[in-house]
Amino acid sequence: MRLRTRRLADAATLTRLLCLIAVLAAVGLLPWLSGRDPALAVLRARSAEQDPTEEALDSVRRDLGLDAGPLSLLGHWASDLLHGDLGTSWVSGTEVLPSVVSGLQVSLALMGASLGLALLLACALVAPVLVRGRASAGAWAAMLVAIPEFLLATVVLLLFGVWLGWLPTSGWMGPENMVLPAVALGVPGGGLLGRLVVDALPAVLDERWVELWRAAGVSRARIAGAALRRVLPPLVPQLGMVAVGLTGGAVAVETVFAVPGIGRTALGAAKSQDLPLLQGAVLALLALGLVTGALAALARRRLLGPALRDASLALPPARPVRAHPAVPATLFAVLAVTIGWGLLRDPYAVNTTARLAAPSWAHPLGTDGLGRDVLARLGHGAASTVGTAAAVCLLSLLVSLALGFLPRIAEGAADIANALPPVIAGILVAAAVGPGTGGAALAVALISWPALSSHAAALVQEVRASAFLTAQRAIGASPLWILTRHVLPSVVAPVARHALLRLPGIALALASLGFLGLGAQPPAPEWGLLLDESRAYVERAPWAALAPAVALALLAGLAVSGAALARGGGRRTRRVTPAPVTKEAPVGV
């Protein structure tokens, strides 16, 4: 057993090392992958007025060592890295390490504030479940997750920074500068964490030990604490991933508030082709992801205690959340009517005389900065936005279910992928295949599976360690029977709900890449581009930004409430009389 565990750990380490090398090599070869001359980009970054003559470009190549070729340059960087030297910026000529450390410190401080706010919001969502012992369908929490971070950042900046003047609107001078960015990042993160706990907690409160504790007079607060401890182990990895996402994935928010964080540093380095600075920023994000993943695994192991080792852990039975049919029906009707109405209009017709027009009968959702009908662009953009996000979500779900049974093998790759924000992945993919919807979808798919895979692996591990499956093996049940009848039904349902919850987030990741010029390109009526195009005049014409934002929120509510209705309805129509040996069996038995 010890030998097998050691081999699996070695396999995870090897996978992690290979993925790390592959990512850093891709970053180092970025200019050559894009087919652009890095000397030209560096020359323009250093002096925009200087003519790019051949003599000037040759001088830059000699100065940077580009004449030796990409592989030689990458080898020199790796050699310096082993000695603790991240090199010198190609643009500013300063040391890379201080810039990376400074940006990482800013991002970690912002992450701490955002994570604290997210935990408070998650507690507010979980408290009603602890009091009532039952959960709602979770549509409100899903809508919080679907709020575009950069749009929320713009709204709170205008409201609290410009109109009320309570807080600074940009820069990083003190604690007051982190309040508005933390709100923009913490609200969606808190919605995600709260929704995951709310989804799992009612089943735990329905376990036999809770009834016994209540009969024995144990206080409600102590029962609530024990229930949270019972439900948290599978979700601890998600907390770590949220923390990493708040650090490296906040590029758009850092851009709105001019926060000098590590994500904004990496994006600026990529745009100016400053490879040493980009490599240092990516390396810092990867190191942060690896450390956070290790800490999350340690915390989960401590929460579980001897349960896994002693095979004494039993998963709670399923307790479906019944959503009222009117909720998903209403959300679907609103979306369908809006999209259908928009499809009857021309999304590309420009009318400069009607630019930024308020909603009217001629333009029910108003017009944008070029006088184009917002309703038309919203309707025509639904297919590409929702369809692409759904395809990426389904692919991530299938990959996560497969890798959930190979946790050690997939652990290394998951750590690396989780540490890469969509922006960095989008930069690398766009360099290879060019910007566009397909490249953005590929970039999001490459980094969207670790959260689901970690969730699936945690559930698989707990199911395999349960006393119920030990009894099944003892009575001669075949591995295929155990897999198809007990393990998969216990894992697929919660992971699928998690995937549905992440559907609007995937759509937002695609929107963020479009916002940064790495996804769908103008004049495509993609929802992310609608948000980007309307951000500059959100104060004058808020309807242009609210339309795609509300559509994403409605999509989130429809996904979660519809899944809850389907699951609850399916359970109500199926009567199961379990045998005594299976009365505490997992979901689906």
C-alpha positions as CSV (number, residue, x, y, z in Angstrom):
1,M,0.0,0.0,0.0
2,R,2.8,2.4,0.9
3,L,4.6,1.6,-2.3
4,R,1.5,2.2,-4.4
5,T,0.9,5.5,-2.6
6,R,4.5,6.6,-3.2
7,R,4.2,5.7,-6.9
8,L,1.0,7.8,-7.2
9,A,2.6,10.7,-5.5
10,D,5.6,10.5,-7.8
11,A,3.3,10.4,-10.8
12,A,1.5,13.6,-9.6
13,T,4.9,15.3,-9.0
14,L,6.1,14.3,-12.5
15,T,2.9,15.5,-14.1
16,R,3.1,18.8,-12.2
17,L,6.7,19.3,-13.3
18,L,6.0,18.5,-17.0
19,C,3.0,20.9,-17.1
20,L,5.1,23.6,-15.4
21,I,7.9,23.2,-18.0
22,A,5.4,23.2,-20.8
23,V,3.7,26.4,-19.7
24,L,6.9,28.3,-19.1
25,A,8.3,27.1,-22.4
26,A,5.1,28.3,-24.1
27,V,5.4,31.7,-22.4
28,G,9.1,31.9,-23.5
29,L,8.3,31.1,-27.1
30,L,5.3,33.4,-27.2
31,P,6.6,36.0,-29.8
32,W,7.7,33.2,-32.1
33,L,4.4,31.4,-31.7
34,S,2.5,34.5,-32.7
35,G,4.7,35.0,-35.8
36,R,5.5,38.6,-34.8
37,D,9.0,40.0,-34.4
38,P,9.6,40.6,-30.7
39,A,12.2,43.3,-31.5
40,L,9.5,45.4,-33.1
41,A,7.2,45.1,-30.1
42,V,10.0,46.0,-27.7
43,L,11.1,49.0,-29.9
44,R,7.6,50.4,-30.0
45,A,7.2,49.9,-26.2
46,R,10.5,51.7,-25.6
47,S,10.0,54.5,-28.0
48,A,6.8,54.9,-30.0
49,E,8.2,57.8,-32.1
50,Q,11.3,55.9,-33.3
51,D,11.1,54.5,-36.8
52,P,11.4,50.7,-36.9
53,T,14.4,50.7,-39.3
54,E,16.4,47.5,-39.8
55,E,19.3,49.1,-38.0
56,A,17.2,49.9,-35.0
57,L,15.7,46.4,-34.9
58,D,19.1,44.8,-35.2
59,S,20.3,46.9,-32.3
60,V,17.3,45.6,-30.1
61,R,18.0,42.0,-31.1
62,R,21.6,42.3,-30.1
63,D,20.7,44.0,-26.9
64,L,18.2,41.3,-25.9
65,G,20.1,38.3,-27.3
66,L,17.3,37.6,-29.8
67,D,19.8,36.9,-32.6
68,A,20.7,33.6,-30.8
69,G,17.2,32.2,-31.3
70,P,14.3,31.4,-29.1
71,L,15.7,28.1,-27.6
72,S,18.9,29.7,-26.6
73,L,17.1,32.6,-25.0
74,L,14.8,30.2,-23.1
75,G,17.8,28.2,-21.9
76,H,19.6,31.3,-20.6
77,W,16.4,32.3,-18.7
78,A,16.1,28.9,-17.1
79,S,19.7,28.9,-16.1
80,D,19.3,32.3,-14.4
81,L,16.2,31.1,-12.7
82,L,18.0,28.3,-11.0
83,H,20.2,31.0,-9.4
84,G,17.2,33.1,-8.2
85,D,17.5,35.6,-11.0
86,L,14.3,36.4,-13.0
87,G,16.2,38.6,-15.5
88,T,15.8,42.2,-16.6
89,S,12.8,43.8,-18.2
90,W,13.2,44.3,-21.9
91,V,11.2,47.5,-21.8
92,S,12.2,49.4,-18.7
93,G,15.6,47.8,-18.1
94,T,14.9,47.2,-14.4
95,E,15.1,43.9,-12.4
96,V,12.0,41.7,-12.9
97,L,12.0,40.3,-9.3
98,P,11.1,43.5,-7.5
99,S,8.2,44.2,-10.0
100,V,6.9,40.6,-9.6
101,V,7.1,40.8,-5.8
102,S,5.4,44.2,-5.6
103,G,2.6,43.1,-7.9
104,L,2.1,39.8,-6.0
105,Q,1.9,41.7,-2.7
106,V,-0.8,44.0,-4.0
107,S,-2.8,41.0,-5.4
108,L,-2.5,39.0,-2.2
109,A,-3.7,42.0,-0.1
110,L,-6.7,42.4,-2.5
111,M,-7.3,38.7,-2.5
112,G,-7.4,38.7,1.3
113,A,-10.0,41.5,1.4
114,S,-12.0,39.9,-1.4
115,L,-12.0,36.5,0.2
116,G,-13.1,37.9,3.6
117,L,-16.0,39.6,1.9
118,A,-16.8,36.4,-0.1
119,L,-16.8,34.3,3.1
120,L,-19.2,36.8,4.8
121,L,-21.5,36.7,1.9
122,A,-21.3,32.9,1.8
123,C,-22.2,32.8,5.5
124,A,-25.3,35.0,4.8
125,L,-26.4,32.5,2.2
126,V,-25.8,29.5,4.4
127,A,-27.4,30.9,7.6
128,P,-31.1,30.4,6.4
129,V,-30.3,26.7,5.6
130,L,-28.9,26.1,9.1
131,V,-31.9,27.8,10.7
132,R,-34.6,26.1,8.5
133,G,-32.9,22.9,7.7
134,R,-33.7,23.1,4.1
135,A,-32.4,25.0,1.0
136,S,-33.9,26.9,-1.8
137,A,-33.1,26.1,-5.5
138,G,-30.2,28.5,-5.3
139,A,-31.2,30.9,-8.1
140,W,-30.2,34.0,-6.1
141,A,-26.8,32.7,-5.3
142,A,-26.3,31.7,-9.0
143,M,-27.3,35.2,-10.1
144,L,-24.6,36.6,-7.7
145,V,-22.0,34.4,-9.4
146,A,-23.2,35.7,-12.8
147,I,-22.6,39.3,-12.1
148,P,-19.8,40.5,-14.4
149,E,-16.9,41.5,-12.2
150,F,-15.7,44.3,-14.5
151,L,-19.2,45.7,-14.9
152,L,-19.7,45.5,-11.1
153,A,-16.4,47.3,-10.7
154,T,-17.5,50.1,-13.0
155,V,-20.9,50.4,-11.2
156,V,-19.4,50.6,-7.7
157,L,-16.7,53.0,-9.0
158,L,-19.4,55.4,-10.4
159,L,-21.7,55.0,-7.4
160,F,-19.3,55.2,-4.4
161,G,-16.3,56.8,-6.0
162,V,-17.7,59.4,-8.5
163,W,-21.3,60.3,-7.5
164,L,-20.9,59.9,-3.7
165,G,-17.2,60.5,-3.4
166,W,-16.8,58.2,-0.5
167,L,-13.9,56.1,-1.7
168,P,-11.0,56.6,-4.1
169,T,-11.5,55.5,-7.7
170,S,-8.0,54.3,-8.7
171,G,-4.5,53.7,-7.5
172,W,-3.2,51.8,-4.5
173,M,-2.3,54.1,-1.7
174,G,-3.9,52.6,1.4
175,P,-6.6,50.3,2.7
176,E,-9.4,52.5,1.4
177,N,-8.2,51.7,-2.2
178,M,-9.0,48.0,-1.8
179,V,-12.6,48.4,-0.7
180,L,-14.3,48.8,-4.2
181,P,-12.1,46.2,-6.0
182,A,-12.8,43.8,-3.1
183,V,-16.5,44.3,-3.5
184,A,-16.3,43.7,-7.3
185,L,-14.4,40.5,-6.7
186,G,-15.9,39.2,-3.5
187,V,-19.6,39.3,-4.5
188,P,-19.3,36.7,-7.3
189,G,-16.9,34.6,-5.2
190,G,-19.2,34.6,-2.2
191,G,-22.1,33.6,-4.4
192,L,-20.1,30.6,-5.6
193,L,-18.9,29.4,-2.2
194,G,-22.3,29.9,-0.6
195,R,-24.1,28.0,-3.4
196,L,-21.8,25.0,-3.0
197,V,-22.3,24.8,0.7
198,V,-26.1,25.4,0.4
199,D,-26.3,22.6,-2.1
200,A,-24.6,20.0,0.2
201,L,-25.8,21.1,3.7
202,P,-29.5,20.0,3.7
203,A,-28.4,16.3,3.2
204,V,-26.1,16.5,6.2
205,L,-28.8,18.0,8.4
206,D,-31.0,15.1,7.5
207,E,-28.5,12.5,8.8
208,R,-29.3,10.3,11.8
209,W,-26.7,11.8,14.1
210,V,-28.3,15.3,13.8
211,E,-31.6,13.8,15.1
212,L,-29.8,12.1,18.0
213,W,-27.9,15.2,18.9
214,R,-31.1,17.3,19.0
215,A,-32.9,14.7,21.1
216,A,-29.9,14.8,23.5
217,G,-30.3,18.5,23.9
218,V,-27.2,19.6,22.1
219,S,-27.3,23.3,21.2
220,R,-28.2,24.4,17.7
221,A,-24.9,26.3,17.4
222,R,-22.9,23.1,18.1
223,I,-25.0,21.1,15.6
224,A,-24.5,23.8,13.0
225,G,-20.7,23.8,13.6
226,A,-20.6,20.0,13.3
227,A,-22.7,20.0,10.1
228,L,-20.4,22.6,8.5
229,R,-17.3,20.5,9.5
230,R,-19.1,17.5,7.9
231,V,-19.8,19.2,4.6
232,L,-16.6,21.3,4.2
233,P,-14.0,18.6,3.2
234,P,-15.1,18.2,-0.4
235,L,-15.4,21.9,-0.8
236,V,-12.1,23.0,0.7
237,P,-10.3,22.6,-2.7
238,Q,-12.9,25.0,-4.2
239,L,-12.0,27.6,-1.6
240,G,-8.4,27.3,-2.6
241,M,-9.3,27.7,-6.2
242,V,-11.4,30.8,-5.5
243,A,-8.5,32.3,-3.6
244,V,-6.2,31.7,-6.6
245,G,-8.8,33.1,-9.0
246,L,-9.2,36.2,-6.9
247,T,-5.4,36.8,-7.1
248,G,-4.5,36.0,-10.7
249,G,-7.9,36.3,-12.4
250,A,-8.7,39.9,-11.4
251,V,-7.1,41.5,-14.4
252,A,-10.2,43.3,-15.6
253,V,-11.0,44.7,-12.1
254,E,-7.3,45.7,-11.6
255,T,-7.6,47.5,-15.0
256,V,-10.7,49.4,-14.0
257,F,-9.3,50.6,-10.7
258,A,-5.7,50.9,-12.0
259,V,-4.5,48.5,-9.3
260,P,-0.8,47.4,-9.9
261,G,-1.5,43.7,-9.2
262,I,0.2,40.7,-10.6
263,G,-2.5,40.0,-13.2
264,R,-2.4,43.5,-14.6
265,T,1.4,43.3,-14.6
266,A,1.3,40.0,-16.7
267,L,-1.2,41.5,-19.2
268,G,0.9,44.6,-19.7
269,A,4.0,42.5,-20.2
270,A,2.2,40.4,-22.7
271,K,1.0,43.4,-24.7
272,S,4.5,44.9,-24.8
273,Q,6.2,41.5,-25.4
274,D,8.3,42.0,-22.3
275,L,9.1,38.3,-21.9
276,P,11.2,38.3,-18.7
277,L,8.4,40.2,-16.8
278,L,5.7,38.0,-18.3
279,Q,7.6,34.8,-17.4
280,G,8.2,36.1,-13.8
281,A,4.5,37.0,-13.4
282,V,3.3,33.6,-14.7
283,L,5.9,31.8,-12.5
284,A,4.6,33.7,-9.4
285,L,1.0,32.7,-10.3
286,L,2.0,29.1,-10.7
287,A,3.8,29.0,-7.4
288,L,0.8,30.6,-5.7
289,G,-1.5,28.0,-7.2
290,L,0.8,25.1,-6.1
291,V,1.1,26.4,-2.5
292,T,-2.6,27.1,-2.2
293,G,-3.5,23.6,-3.5
294,A,-1.1,22.0,-1.0
295,L,-2.6,24.0,1.9
296,A,-6.2,23.1,0.7
297,A,-5.3,19.4,0.6
298,L,-3.7,19.6,4.1
299,A,-6.8,21.4,5.5
300,R,-9.1,18.8,3.9
301,R,-7.1,16.0,5.4
302,R,-7.2,17.5,8.8
303,L,-11.0,18.0,8.6
304,L,-11.6,14.4,7.6
305,G,-9.3,13.0,10.4
306,P,-9.2,9.2,10.5
307,A,-12.3,8.8,8.4
308,L,-10.6,7.9,5.2
309,R,-8.0,5.7,6.8
310,D,-10.5,3.7,8.9
311,A,-13.1,3.4,6.0
312,S,-15.7,4.7,8.4
313,L,-17.0,7.6,6.4
314,A,-20.6,7.4,5.0
315,L,-21.9,10.0,2.6
316,P,-25.3,11.6,3.4
317,P,-28.3,10.4,1.4
318,A,-29.6,12.7,-1.3
319,R,-32.2,15.2,-0.3
320,P,-33.5,16.9,-3.5
321,V,-34.2,20.6,-3.4
322,R,-37.6,21.2,-4.9
323,A,-37.8,24.3,-7.0
324,H,-41.2,25.8,-7.8
325,P,-41.9,25.2,-11.5
326,A,-42.8,28.8,-11.9
327,V,-39.2,29.9,-11.2
328,P,-37.5,28.3,-14.2
329,A,-40.6,28.7,-16.4
330,T,-40.6,32.4,-15.8
331,L,-36.9,32.8,-16.4
332,F,-37.0,30.7,-19.5
333,A,-40.0,32.7,-20.8
334,V,-38.3,36.0,-20.3
335,L,-35.1,34.9,-22.0
336,A,-36.8,33.2,-24.9
337,V,-39.1,36.2,-25.6
338,T,-36.2,38.6,-25.4
339,I,-33.9,36.6,-27.6
340,G,-36.6,35.7,-30.1
341,W,-37.6,39.4,-30.3
342,G,-34.0,40.4,-30.9
343,L,-33.5,37.8,-33.6
344,L,-36.1,39.6,-35.7
345,R,-34.0,42.8,-35.8
346,D,-30.8,43.8,-37.5
347,P,-27.8,43.7,-35.0
348,Y,-25.4,45.5,-37.4
349,A,-27.5,48.5,-38.6
350,V,-25.7,51.7,-37.6
351,N,-27.7,54.9,-36.9
352,T,-25.5,57.6,-35.5
353,T,-28.4,60.0,-35.1
354,A,-29.9,57.6,-32.5
355,R,-26.7,56.7,-30.6
356,L,-27.2,56.1,-26.8
357,A,-30.9,56.5,-27.2
358,A,-33.0,55.5,-24.2
359,P,-35.4,52.5,-24.3
360,S,-38.5,53.2,-26.5
361,W,-40.9,51.2,-28.6
362,A,-38.6,51.6,-31.6
363,H,-35.6,50.3,-29.5
364,P,-37.0,48.5,-26.4
365,L,-33.5,48.2,-24.8
366,G,-32.1,51.4,-26.2
367,T,-29.1,51.7,-28.5
368,D,-25.3,51.6,-28.1
369,G,-22.6,54.1,-28.9
370,L,-23.0,53.6,-32.6
371,G,-26.8,53.7,-32.6
372,R,-27.2,49.9,-33.0
373,D,-30.2,48.3,-31.4
374,V,-29.2,46.6,-28.1
375,L,-32.1,44.2,-28.2
376,A,-31.0,42.9,-31.7
377,R,-27.4,42.5,-30.6
378,L,-28.5,40.7,-27.4
379,G,-30.7,38.3,-29.3
380,H,-28.2,37.5,-32.1
381,G,-25.3,37.1,-29.5
382,A,-27.2,34.5,-27.5
383,A,-26.2,31.6,-29.8
384,S,-22.5,32.2,-29.7
385,T,-22.4,33.2,-26.0
386,V,-24.6,30.6,-24.5
387,G,-23.8,27.9,-27.0
388,T,-20.0,28.3,-26.6
389,A,-20.3,28.4,-22.8
390,A,-22.5,25.3,-22.8
391,A,-20.0,23.4,-25.0
392,V,-17.1,24.3,-22.8
393,C,-19.1,23.5,-19.6
394,L,-20.1,20.0,-21.0
395,L,-16.5,19.3,-22.0
396,S,-15.2,20.3,-18.6
397,L,-17.8,18.1,-16.9
398,L,-16.8,15.0,-18.9
399,V,-13.1,15.6,-18.4
400,S,-13.6,16.1,-14.6
401,L,-15.6,12.9,-14.2
402,A,-12.9,10.9,-16.0
403,L,-10.1,12.5,-14.1
404,G,-12.0,12.2,-10.8
405,F,-11.0,8.6,-10.7
406,L,-7.3,9.4,-11.3
407,P,-6.8,12.1,-8.6
408,R,-3.1,11.6,-8.2
409,I,-2.4,11.5,-11.9
410,A,-4.5,14.6,-12.6
411,E,-3.5,16.4,-9.5
412,G,-0.3,17.9,-10.9
413,A,-2.0,19.1,-14.1
414,A,-4.9,20.5,-12.1
415,D,-2.6,22.5,-9.9
416,I,-1.0,24.1,-12.9
417,A,-4.2,24.7,-14.8
418,N,-5.9,26.2,-11.7
419,A,-3.0,28.6,-11.2
420,L,-3.4,30.1,-14.7
421,P,-6.1,32.8,-15.0
422,P,-8.1,32.8,-18.2
423,V,-6.3,35.9,-19.4
424,I,-2.9,34.1,-19.4
425,A,-4.3,31.0,-21.0
426,G,-6.1,33.3,-23.6
427,I,-2.8,35.1,-24.4
428,L,-1.0,31.8,-25.0
429,V,-3.8,30.3,-27.1
430,A,-4.4,33.5,-29.1
431,A,-0.6,33.6,-29.9
432,A,-0.9,30.1,-31.4
433,V,-4.3,30.2,-33.2
434,G,-5.1,33.9,-33.2
435,P,-7.9,35.8,-31.3
436,G,-11.4,34.7,-31.8
437,T,-14.3,32.8,-30.3
438,G,-12.7,29.4,-30.9
439,G,-9.4,30.4,-29.3
440,A,-11.2,31.9,-26.3
441,A,-13.3,28.7,-25.9
442,L,-10.1,26.6,-26.1
443,A,-8.4,28.8,-23.5
444,V,-11.3,28.6,-21.0
445,A,-11.7,24.8,-21.6
446,L,-8.0,24.3,-20.7
447,I,-8.3,25.9,-17.3
448,S,-12.0,25.3,-16.4
449,W,-11.9,21.6,-15.5
450,P,-9.7,21.6,-12.3
451,A,-12.5,22.9,-10.0
452,L,-14.9,20.2,-11.2
453,S,-12.2,17.5,-11.2
454,S,-11.2,18.3,-7.7
455,H,-14.8,18.2,-6.6
456,A,-15.3,14.9,-8.3
457,A,-12.1,13.4,-6.9
458,A,-13.1,14.4,-3.4
459,L,-16.5,12.8,-3.7
460,V,-15.0,9.6,-5.3
461,Q,-12.5,9.3,-2.5
462,E,-15.2,9.6,0.2
463,V,-17.5,7.2,-1.5
464,R,-14.7,4.6,-1.9
465,A,-13.9,5.0,1.8
466,S,-17.5,4.6,3.1
467,A,-18.5,1.6,5.2
468,F,-21.4,0.9,2.8
469,L,-19.0,0.1,-0.1
470,T,-17.0,-2.1,2.3
471,A,-20.1,-4.1,2.9
472,Q,-20.8,-4.3,-0.8
473,R,-17.4,-5.7,-1.5
474,A,-17.8,-8.2,1.4
475,I,-21.0,-9.6,-0.1
476,G,-19.3,-10.1,-3.5
477,A,-20.4,-7.1,-5.5
478,S,-18.4,-6.7,-8.7
479,P,-16.3,-3.5,-9.3
480,L,-18.4,-2.6,-12.3
481,W,-21.6,-2.9,-10.2
482,I,-20.2,-0.8,-7.5
483,L,-19.0,1.8,-10.0
484,T,-22.2,2.1,-12.0
485,R,-24.7,1.7,-9.2
486,H,-23.1,3.5,-6.3
487,V,-20.0,5.5,-7.1
488,L,-21.1,7.3,-10.3
489,P,-24.6,8.1,-9.1
490,S,-23.1,9.6,-5.9
491,V,-20.7,11.8,-7.9
492,V,-22.4,12.8,-11.1
493,A,-25.4,14.7,-9.6
494,P,-23.4,17.1,-7.3
495,V,-20.7,17.6,-9.9
496,A,-23.3,18.3,-12.7
497,R,-25.0,20.8,-10.5
498,H,-21.6,22.4,-9.8
499,A,-21.0,22.5,-13.6
500,L,-24.3,24.2,-14.2
501,L,-23.5,26.7,-11.5
502,R,-20.2,27.4,-13.4
503,L,-22.0,27.9,-16.7
504,P,-22.5,31.7,-16.3
505,G,-18.9,31.9,-14.9
506,I,-17.6,30.3,-18.1
507,A,-19.6,32.7,-20.1
508,L,-18.1,35.5,-18.1
509,A,-14.6,34.1,-18.7
510,L,-15.3,34.2,-22.4
511,A,-16.6,37.7,-22.0
512,S,-13.4,38.8,-20.1
513,L,-11.3,37.5,-23.0
514,G,-13.5,39.5,-25.4
515,F,-13.1,42.5,-23.1
516,L,-9.3,42.3,-23.5
517,G,-9.4,41.7,-27.2
518,L,-8.6,37.9,-27.0
519,G,-12.1,36.5,-27.8
520,A,-14.8,37.4,-30.2
521,Q,-13.9,40.4,-32.3
522,P,-16.1,43.4,-33.3
523,P,-18.6,43.8,-34.7
524,A,-19.8,40.4,-33.5
525,P,-22.8,40.8,-31.2
526,E,-21.3,38.6,-28.4
527,W,-22.5,39.4,-24.9
528,G,-19.0,39.9,-23.6
529,L,-18.3,42.5,-26.3
530,L,-21.6,44.2,-25.5
531,L,-20.4,44.6,-21.9
532,D,-17.0,45.9,-23.1
533,E,-18.4,48.3,-25.6
534,S,-20.9,49.8,-23.1
535,R,-18.4,50.2,-20.3
536,A,-17.1,53.5,-21.6
537,Y,-20.6,55.2,-21.5
538,V,-22.2,53.2,-18.7
539,E,-22.9,56.4,-16.8
540,R,-24.8,58.0,-19.7
541,A,-26.5,54.8,-21.1
542,P,-26.6,52.1,-18.4
543,W,-29.2,50.1,-20.3
544,A,-26.6,49.0,-22.9
545,A,-24.6,47.4,-20.1
546,L,-27.5,46.2,-18.0
547,A,-29.0,44.2,-20.9
548,P,-26.3,41.5,-21.3
549,A,-25.6,41.6,-17.5
550,V,-29.2,40.8,-16.7
551,A,-29.3,38.2,-19.4
552,L,-26.3,36.4,-17.8
553,A,-28.0,36.6,-14.4
554,L,-31.2,35.1,-15.8
555,L,-29.2,32.4,-17.4
556,A,-27.6,31.5,-14.1
557,G,-30.9,31.4,-12.3
558,L,-32.5,29.3,-15.1
559,A,-29.6,26.8,-15.0
560,V,-29.7,26.2,-11.3
561,S,-33.4,26.3,-10.7
562,G,-34.1,24.2,-13.7
563,A,-31.6,21.5,-12.5
564,A,-33.2,21.6,-9.1
565,L,-36.7,21.2,-10.5
566,A,-35.6,18.2,-12.7
567,R,-33.8,16.4,-9.9
568,G,-36.6,17.1,-7.4
569,G,-39.2,16.0,-9.8
570,G,-37.3,12.8,-10.7
571,R,-37.0,11.8,-7.0
572,R,-40.6,12.4,-6.3
573,T,-41.7,10.1,-9.0
574,R,-39.5,7.3,-8.0
575,R,-40.2,5.3,-4.8
576,V,-37.2,3.4,-3.4
577,T,-37.4,1.0,-0.5
578,P,-33.9,0.4,0.6
579,A,-32.7,-2.9,2.1
580,P,-31.4,-2.7,5.7
581,V,-27.8,-2.9,4.6
582,T,-28.2,0.1,2.3
583,K,-30.3,2.5,4.3
584,E,-27.3,4.8,4.6
585,A,-26.2,4.3,1.0
586,P,-25.0,7.1,-1.2
587,V,-27.1,9.0,-3.7
588,G,-28.9,6.9,-6.3
589,V,-29.0,3.6,-4.4
